[in-house]
Amino acid sequence: MYDIVTVGEILAEVLTEHTNQEFTSPGILLGPYPSGAPAIAIDQAAKMGARTAIIARVGRDDLGKLNLDRLASDGVDVSHIVQTSENTTGIAFVTYFSDGSRRFVYHFAKAACGELSPSDVDDEVVKNSRYLHIMGCSITGSPSLGASVMKAVDTAIGSGVKISFDPNIRPELLSGGIMTHYRRILDACDVLLTGKSEMKHLFGDADGAVKKLLGEKDRIIAVKDGARGTSVYTREEAFRVPVYPADEVDPTGAGDSFDGTFLALLCKGENLRTAADFGNAAGALAVAKRGPMEGNSTYSAIDAFREKTGAVVIADIANPYFVDILPSLKRGESRIDKDCRPKPVLHLLL
């Protein structure tokens, strides 16, 4: 039995040496580093002690070995990764700019990762897990990879396996009718781990989206908002966890590290506040190392970092899910259900 299984891309990542270094002229590049958003997240979950596996394809080459060795050494079950001689391992070239933005150049769709086929997805692996974790960039990577991800999603839905989803939107990969896939996963997911900018991209209004999503299903929504911290919403509570101080060297992978930490701690039975707190701390450690997977950390390392930097203050915040109950409660009307929790009146967005 796995705690978390993911389906998606495994890549080698190559970075520019300097900020504002363009790919339009020769320059020094750094790497290769093990990468791929699903791979980073599942590696971090494994380092936290979760039982994990990834379904993916890599080339039978040095870059594939680079990733296989790292994942296996950190405790990920790599037996469901297909090694192929027909395609090389995918590559992501990344450059950073002084305004905080990034630019990616991908060798993806025709690489091994993009050739993952639905026939490579073993239904029993998905059924034999507590969570199926999906990254949005995997859906957009190639038609074949997207179909493979959706096969796993359909299996999870049919088997009662919980789905966690990080939209992880990469504009460079957006094409075709992928929003149909996004909508299906958003409807089904039990845990949504998203950036605030992604919420706006998908829904237009972040607060309205929280209200709508919680109205549709009892789920967990974690909204990562950079230096402003992470806000977590359920039907019962809403709170914000501040960020930890970090010496940023490479921001790629911080959100994936949060995902892996958060899900691993949920599987261990930790409460949401602890899971989000450790997730933010994991993100701070992740950005302090060059290379997207290099900053992944164990539970003990994250706990030591939290002790060293000092506790953050987790604060309750307004929950859009309850916005319509407050006026009636002020008038003294009772809206309490049998579990003694407020029962809101919802006006959902279309």
C-alpha positions in Angstrom: 0.0 0.0 0.0 1.4 3.4 -1.0 0.7 6.6 0.7 1.1 8.7 -2.4 1.5 7.8 -6.1 2.1 10.3 -8.9 2.0 10.1 -12.7 4.0 12.6 -14.8 7.2 13.9 -16.2 10.8 13.2 -15.0 13.3 15.7 -16.4 16.9 16.9 -16.2 17.1 20.6 -15.5 19.8 22.9 -16.8 20.2 26.4 -15.4 21.8 29.6 -16.6 24.8 30.7 -14.6 23.6 34.3 -14.2 20.4 36.2 -13.7 19.0 37.9 -16.9 21.1 35.5 -19.0 19.3 34.8 -22.3 19.3 31.7 -24.3 19.7 33.7 -27.5 23.4 33.9 -27.1 26.1 31.5 -25.8 26.7 31.3 -22.1 27.6 29.1 -19.2 25.0 26.6 -18.1 24.8 24.7 -14.8 23.5 21.1 -14.2 22.1 18.7 -15.1 19.9 18.4 -12.0 17.1 15.8 -11.3 13.8 17.5 -11.9 10.2 17.4 -13.1 7.5 18.8 -10.8 5.9 15.4 -10.0 9.3 13.9 -9.4 10.3 16.7 -7.0 7.1 16.4 -5.0 7.2 12.6 -4.7 10.9 12.7 -3.8 10.1 15.2 -1.0 7.2 13.1 0.3 9.5 10.0 0.4 12.2 12.0 2.3 9.4 12.8 4.8 8.8 9.1 5.3 5.8 8.5 3.1 5.5 5.3 1.0 5.7 6.6 -2.5 5.8 5.6 -6.2 6.0 7.4 -9.5 4.7 6.3 -12.9 6.8 7.9 -15.7 9.2 7.4 -18.6 12.9 8.2 -18.9 15.5 7.5 -21.6 17.9 4.7 -21.2 20.7 7.3 -20.8 22.8 9.2 -18.3 20.1 11.7 -17.6 17.6 9.0 -16.9 20.1 7.3 -14.5 20.6 10.7 -12.8 16.9 10.8 -11.9 16.4 7.1 -11.1 19.4 7.0 -8.7 18.2 10.1 -6.9 14.6 9.0 -6.5 15.6 5.5 -5.4 18.1 6.7 -2.9 15.5 9.0 -1.3 13.0 6.1 -1.0 10.7 6.4 -4.0 9.6 3.2 -5.6 11.0 3.5 -9.2 9.9 0.1 -10.4 7.0 1.7 -12.3 9.3 4.0 -14.3 9.7 2.8 -17.9 13.2 3.1 -19.4 13.2 3.4 -23.1 15.9 3.5 -25.8 13.5 5.1 -28.3 13.6 8.6 -26.7 16.0 10.5 -24.6 15.2 11.8 -21.1 13.4 15.2 -21.2 15.2 18.4 -20.4 14.1 21.8 -19.1 16.3 24.8 -19.6 15.6 27.6 -17.1 16.7 31.2 -16.9 15.9 33.7 -14.2 15.3 37.5 -14.5 15.8 40.2 -11.9 12.1 40.9 -11.7 11.6 37.4 -10.3 10.2 35.8 -13.5 11.5 32.7 -15.1 11.6 31.4 -18.7 11.6 27.7 -19.6 12.7 26.0 -22.8 11.5 22.4 -22.8 12.5 19.2 -24.6 9.3 17.5 -23.5 6.6 16.4 -25.9 8.9 14.2 -28.0 11.2 13.1 -25.1 10.7 10.0 -23.1 8.5 11.8 -20.5 6.1 13.0 -23.2 5.8 9.5 -24.7 4.3 8.0 -21.5 1.3 6.0 -22.6 -1.9 5.0 -20.9 -0.8 1.4 -21.2 2.2 2.3 -19.0 -0.2 3.2 -16.1 -0.9 0.2 -13.9 -4.4 0.6 -12.5 -3.5 -1.6 -9.5 -0.7 0.9 -8.5 -3.2 3.7 -8.4 -5.9 1.6 -6.6 -3.3 0.6 -4.0 -2.6 4.1 -2.8 -4.2 6.7 -0.4 -3.5 9.7 -2.6 -2.9 10.2 -6.3 -1.0 13.4 -6.7 -1.3 15.2 -10.1 0.6 18.2 -11.4 -1.1 20.4 -14.1 2.1 20.7 -16.1 1.9 16.9 -16.7 -1.5 17.3 -18.3 -0.1 20.0 -20.7 3.2 18.3 -21.5 1.9 16.2 -24.4 -1.3 14.5 -25.6 0.0 11.0 -24.6 1.2 12.1 -21.2 -2.1 14.0 -20.6 -4.1 10.9 -21.5 -1.9 8.8 -19.2 -2.6 11.2 -16.3 -6.3 11.2 -16.9 -6.4 7.4 -17.0 -4.9 7.4 -13.5 -7.4 10.1 -12.4 -10.3 8.1 -13.7 -9.0 5.0 -11.9 -8.7 7.0 -8.7 -12.2 8.3 -8.9 -13.6 4.9 -9.6 -11.7 3.3 -6.7 -12.3 6.0 -4.1 -8.6 7.0 -4.0 -8.2 10.6 -2.9 -6.8 13.0 -5.5 -4.5 15.9 -4.7 -3.9 18.5 -7.5 -1.4 21.3 -8.0 -2.4 23.2 -11.2 1.2 24.3 -11.6 0.4 26.2 -14.8 3.3 26.5 -17.2 2.2 29.0 -20.0 4.9 27.5 -22.3 3.0 24.2 -22.3 -0.6 25.4 -22.5 -2.2 24.2 -25.7 -5.3 22.4 -27.0 -8.4 21.5 -24.9 -6.6 20.9 -21.6 -9.1 22.9 -19.6 -11.5 19.9 -20.0 -8.9 17.9 -18.0 -8.4 20.6 -15.5 -12.1 20.9 -14.8 -12.5 17.2 -14.3 -9.6 17.1 -11.8 -10.7 20.3 -10.0 -14.2 18.7 -9.6 -12.8 15.5 -8.2 -9.8 16.6 -6.2 -9.9 16.2 -2.4 -6.8 18.4 -1.9 -6.1 21.5 -4.0 -2.5 22.9 -3.7 -2.3 26.0 -5.8 -0.7 29.4 -6.2 -2.9 32.5 -5.8 -2.0 33.6 -9.3 -3.1 30.2 -10.6 -6.4 30.6 -8.8 -7.0 33.9 -10.5 -6.0 32.4 -13.9 -8.4 29.5 -13.5 -11.3 31.3 -11.8 -10.8 35.0 -12.0 -11.6 35.6 -8.3 -9.7 33.7 -5.6 -12.2 34.2 -2.8 -15.1 33.3 -5.1 -13.2 30.2 -6.2 -12.7 29.0 -2.6 -16.4 29.5 -1.8 -17.4 27.6 -5.0 -15.0 24.7 -4.5 -15.9 24.2 -0.8 -19.5 24.4 -1.7 -19.1 21.6 -4.2 -17.2 19.2 -2.0 -15.7 18.9 1.5 -12.0 19.3 0.6 -8.8 21.0 1.6 -7.6 24.1 -0.3 -4.1 25.4 0.3 -3.3 28.7 -1.6 0.4 29.5 -1.8 1.1 33.2 -2.1 4.9 33.7 -2.1 6.2 36.0 0.6 2.6 36.5 1.9 2.5 32.9 3.1 0.0 30.0 2.6 -3.7 30.2 3.3 -5.6 27.0 4.0 -9.3 26.6 3.8 -11.8 23.8 4.7 -15.4 23.8 5.6 -14.5 24.0 9.2 -11.6 26.5 9.4 -9.4 29.0 7.6 -5.9 30.1 8.6 -2.7 31.6 7.2 0.8 30.4 7.8 3.6 32.9 7.3 6.7 32.1 5.4 10.1 31.3 6.9 13.2 33.5 6.1 15.2 32.1 3.3 18.3 32.9 1.4 16.9 32.3 -2.1 19.3 30.8 -4.6 16.9 28.9 -6.9 13.1 29.2 -6.4 12.2 26.3 -8.8 10.7 23.4 -6.9 9.7 25.2 -3.7 6.0 24.7 -4.4 6.6 21.0 -5.3 8.5 20.6 -2.0 5.5 22.1 -0.1 3.2 19.6 -1.8 5.2 16.6 -0.9 5.7 17.7 2.7 2.0 18.6 3.2 0.7 15.4 1.7 3.2 13.2 3.6 2.2 14.8 6.9 -1.5 14.3 6.1 -0.8 10.6 5.6 1.0 10.5 8.9 -2.1 11.9 10.6 -0.8 15.4 11.4 -3.2 18.3 11.6 -3.5 20.8 8.8 -1.7 23.6 10.6 1.3 21.4 11.2 1.3 20.2 7.6 1.2 23.7 6.2 3.8 25.0 8.7 6.2 22.2 7.7 5.4 22.7 4.1 6.4 26.4 4.2 9.6 25.5 6.1 10.3 22.9 3.4 9.9 25.5 0.7 12.3 27.9 2.4 14.9 25.1 2.6 14.3 24.2 -1.1 15.0 27.7 -2.4 18.3 27.9 -0.6 20.0 25.3 -2.9 20.7 25.5 -6.6 18.8 22.8 -8.5 15.1 22.0 -8.1 15.4 18.8 -6.1 18.7 19.6 -4.2 16.9 21.4 -1.4 14.4 18.6 -0.5 14.7 17.8 3.2 13.8 15.2 5.8 11.4 15.7 8.7 14.2 16.1 11.2 16.0 18.7 9.0 12.9 20.7 8.6 12.1 20.5 12.3 15.6 21.7 13.2 15.3 24.6 10.7 12.0 25.6 12.4 13.6 25.5 15.8 16.5 27.6 14.6 14.5 30.3 12.9 11.7 30.4 15.6 8.0 29.6 15.5 5.8 31.4 13.1 2.4 32.7 14.2 -0.5 30.9 12.5 -3.5 33.2 12.3 -7.2 32.5 11.7 -8.5 34.3 8.6 -11.9 35.0 7.1 -13.4 32.0 5.2 -15.4 32.8 2.1 -17.4 29.6 2.7 -19.0 31.2 5.7 -19.6 34.7 4.3 -23.4 34.3 3.9 -24.0 32.9 7.4 -22.6 35.9 9.3 -25.5 38.4 8.8 -28.1 35.8 9.9 -26.1 34.8 13.0 -25.9 38.4 14.0 -29.7 38.5 13.9 -29.8 35.6 16.3 -31.0 33.0 13.7 -29.8 29.4 14.3 -27.9 27.7 11.5 -26.3 24.8 13.4 -26.3 21.3 12.0 -26.3 18.0 14.0 -22.5 18.1 14.3 -22.8 21.6 16.0 -21.1 23.3 13.1 -22.5 26.4 11.2 -24.3 25.4 8.1 -23.7 28.1 5.5 -26.1 29.2 2.8 -24.2 29.1 -0.5 -24.7 31.0 -3.7 -22.3 29.3 -6.0 -20.6 30.8 -9.0 -21.5 29.4 -12.3 
